[in-house]
């Protein structure tokens, strides 16, 4: 009987191979290899240039989570993979991504995008508040800025906001902007007040800001502010009224609009709390928000004795310490104004009409012909009748006795010929002091009973504001 060959037993597996720890270790190794390979390719993609071909601005709302931000960036084409972006941020320990408005450059990698969001490098916007705006106008500007959020606070007092250029992020509240302006204004006012010149007729920082607001509205030239400030300082020291047109306008419109007409003499004499033609000293509060330069000009004014200034026709002013000197400046300005406000105006006498180049000169008038001479008379016999008639014919006729003409025929003296430039020293016509058809056209400011022998009297040239180019039509 044939017996089958005995089959050799398979080798016994090592107990170490069957050890579950070994199996787990192998699995971990394989997993690590896969992770390493995936991590290599993921890291390569994480640091490689991104899909952006041009700069892009993205706004991340406040309260957005990491995954939500990653999904939004992927949808907007800033990154290739939200998963890789989130994984990379977690592995690098950057789980806190900040909200805001960001600008990403073309080709920005996910690593670059992550660093921008981690550092919070948001776009900085700016808003410029010009010097001389009222608080209401500043609030209006903030309300017109769509990048700001929230309701504006109540209108702050005049002079409480510092005109400047402010940086801010999109989503900043309007209340925060106003608060920043107030804080910077307070700090600057305190600093300038400490550096003020001695013996100023100002009792407090508030009075300094009030006078600075008037200086701000009176001149737009930075180098003139200390000189204009010195005029008002000198007037305060002499108890003279300031007589500033911007204070009249503010008293009429309250800083909420424009005065769409010229000031009249009736306006100057209309009492308000701010009209420095009718009140002595400073108004009760500023008429605008002055800038740093105007406040410094008031705190350290130019050392002068000047009490007057008038527009010089170039955008600046001519200053004077005496009334006579000022009247000369006024005359120059009136002459400039009469010439149409042009420094190169025509001369005072009309010039002859120019002759075209191709025109022949006009012929000179022919001289009048002399009367023909009579032939000499024939000699006559003295005493004869013919000689007597000849003598009578040659004698000149007797002069007629003068007779008084009728009263209607007596010519009146002719008025002097009009000139293209009226006499600068002559007072301006009444209609130049008031708007056309103004019933109060002929009204004059009332005379005050204060310690100023010149101001607010018929001899005060500051009552005639027609020569002031810088008299604003609105407080803005």
LINWOBEL-V653131 format. One record per pair of residues at least 4 apart in sequence whose C-alpha atoms are under 6 Angstrom apart, sorted by the first residue. I is the first residue (numbers start at 1). J is the second residue. D is the distance in whole Angstrom. If there is no record, write none. Layout:
i-><I & I>
j-><J & J>
d-><D & D>
This chain:
i-><21 & 28 & 32 & 34 & 35 & 36 & 38 & 39 & 42 & 44 & 46 & 46 & 47 & 47 & 48 & 49 & 49 & 49 & 50 & 50 & 50 & 50 & 51 & 52 & 52 & 52 & 53 & 54 & 55 & 55 & 55 & 56 & 56 & 57 & 57 & 58 & 58 & 59 & 59 & 60 & 60 & 61 & 62 & 70 & 71 & 73 & 73 & 74 & 74 & 74 & 79 & 84 & 89 & 90 & 90 & 97 & 97 & 98 & 98 & 100 & 101 & 101 & 102 & 102 & 108 & 115 & 116 & 116 & 124 & 124 & 124 & 125 & 125 & 125 & 126 & 126 & 127 & 127 & 128 & 128 & 129 & 129 & 130 & 131 & 131 & 131 & 132 & 132 & 132 & 132 & 132 & 133 & 133 & 133 & 133 & 134 & 134 & 134 & 135 & 147 & 148 & 148 & 148 & 148 & 149 & 149 & 149 & 150 & 150 & 152 & 152 & 153 & 158 & 158 & 158 & 159 & 159 & 159 & 160 & 161 & 161 & 161 & 162 & 162 & 163 & 189 & 196 & 196 & 197 & 202 & 210 & 210 & 212 & 212 & 212 & 212 & 213 & 213 & 213 & 213 & 216 & 216 & 225 & 225 & 226 & 226 & 226 & 227 & 229 & 229 & 230 & 230 & 230 & 231 & 231 & 235 & 236 & 240 & 241 & 242 & 243 & 243 & 247 & 247 & 248 & 250 & 250 & 251 & 251 & 255 & 258 & 259 & 259 & 264 & 264 & 265 & 266 & 266 & 269 & 271 & 274 & 296 & 297 & 305 & 306 & 306 & 307 & 308 & 308 & 309 & 309 & 310 & 310 & 310 & 311 & 311 & 311 & 311 & 312 & 312 & 312 & 320 & 320 & 331 & 331 & 334 & 334 & 335 & 336 & 337 & 339 & 348 & 348 & 349 & 380 & 434 & 447 & 447 & 454 & 455 & 456>
j-><25 & 32 & 36 & 38 & 39 & 40 & 42 & 43 & 46 & 48 & 110 & 111 & 109 & 111 & 109 & 107 & 108 & 109 & 79 & 107 & 108 & 109 & 107 & 78 & 106 & 107 & 106 & 106 & 104 & 105 & 106 & 103 & 104 & 102 & 103 & 101 & 102 & 100 & 101 & 99 & 100 & 99 & 99 & 82 & 82 & 78 & 79 & 78 & 79 & 82 & 110 & 88 & 94 & 94 & 95 & 117 & 118 & 117 & 120 & 122 & 122 & 123 & 122 & 123 & 112 & 119 & 120 & 121 & 167 & 168 & 169 & 167 & 168 & 169 & 166 & 167 & 165 & 166 & 164 & 165 & 163 & 164 & 163 & 163 & 290 & 291 & 216 & 288 & 289 & 290 & 476 & 137 & 288 & 289 & 476 & 255 & 288 & 289 & 158 & 170 & 171 & 172 & 173 & 174 & 171 & 172 & 173 & 173 & 174 & 174 & 175 & 175 & 286 & 288 & 289 & 286 & 288 & 289 & 182 & 181 & 182 & 185 & 181 & 185 & 291 & 193 & 299 & 300 & 300 & 207 & 285 & 286 & 290 & 294 & 295 & 298 & 286 & 287 & 288 & 290 & 290 & 294 & 229 & 297 & 297 & 301 & 302 & 302 & 298 & 301 & 234 & 301 & 302 & 306 & 307 & 240 & 240 & 452 & 280 & 276 & 276 & 277 & 274 & 275 & 275 & 254 & 255 & 272 & 274 & 475 & 474 & 473 & 474 & 433 & 434 & 444 & 440 & 443 & 445 & 278 & 283 & 300 & 301 & 321 & 320 & 321 & 321 & 319 & 320 & 318 & 319 & 317 & 318 & 468 & 316 & 317 & 468 & 469 & 316 & 317 & 318 & 325 & 326 & 424 & 425 & 338 & 424 & 424 & 341 & 341 & 345 & 420 & 421 & 419 & 387 & 441 & 456 & 457 & 460 & 460 & 460>
d-><6 & 6 & 6 & 6 & 6 & 6 & 6 & 6 & 6 & 6 & 5 & 6 & 5 & 5 & 6 & 5 & 6 & 5 & 6 & 5 & 5 & 5 & 6 & 6 & 5 & 5 & 5 & 5 & 6 & 5 & 5 & 6 & 5 & 6 & 4 & 6 & 5 & 6 & 4 & 5 & 5 & 6 & 5 & 5 & 6 & 5 & 6 & 6 & 5 & 6 & 6 & 6 & 5 & 6 & 6 & 5 & 5 & 6 & 6 & 6 & 5 & 6 & 5 & 6 & 6 & 6 & 6 & 6 & 6 & 6 & 5 & 6 & 5 & 6 & 5 & 4 & 6 & 5 & 6 & 4 & 5 & 5 & 6 & 5 & 6 & 5 & 6 & 5 & 5 & 5 & 6 & 6 & 6 & 6 & 5 & 6 & 4 & 6 & 6 & 5 & 5 & 5 & 5 & 6 & 6 & 6 & 5 & 5 & 6 & 5 & 5 & 6 & 6 & 6 & 6 & 6 & 6 & 4 & 6 & 5 & 5 & 6 & 5 & 5 & 6 & 6 & 4 & 6 & 5 & 6 & 6 & 4 & 6 & 5 & 5 & 6 & 6 & 6 & 5 & 5 & 6 & 6 & 6 & 6 & 4 & 5 & 5 & 5 & 5 & 6 & 6 & 5 & 6 & 5 & 5 & 5 & 6 & 5 & 5 & 6 & 5 & 5 & 5 & 5 & 5 & 5 & 6 & 6 & 5 & 6 & 4 & 5 & 5 & 6 & 4 & 6 & 6 & 6 & 4 & 6 & 5 & 6 & 5 & 6 & 5 & 4 & 5 & 6 & 5 & 5 & 4 & 5 & 5 & 6 & 6 & 4 & 5 & 6 & 6 & 5 & 6 & 6 & 5 & 5 & 6 & 6 & 6 & 6 & 5 & 5 & 5 & 5 & 5 & 6 & 5 & 5 & 6 & 6 & 5 & 5 & 6>
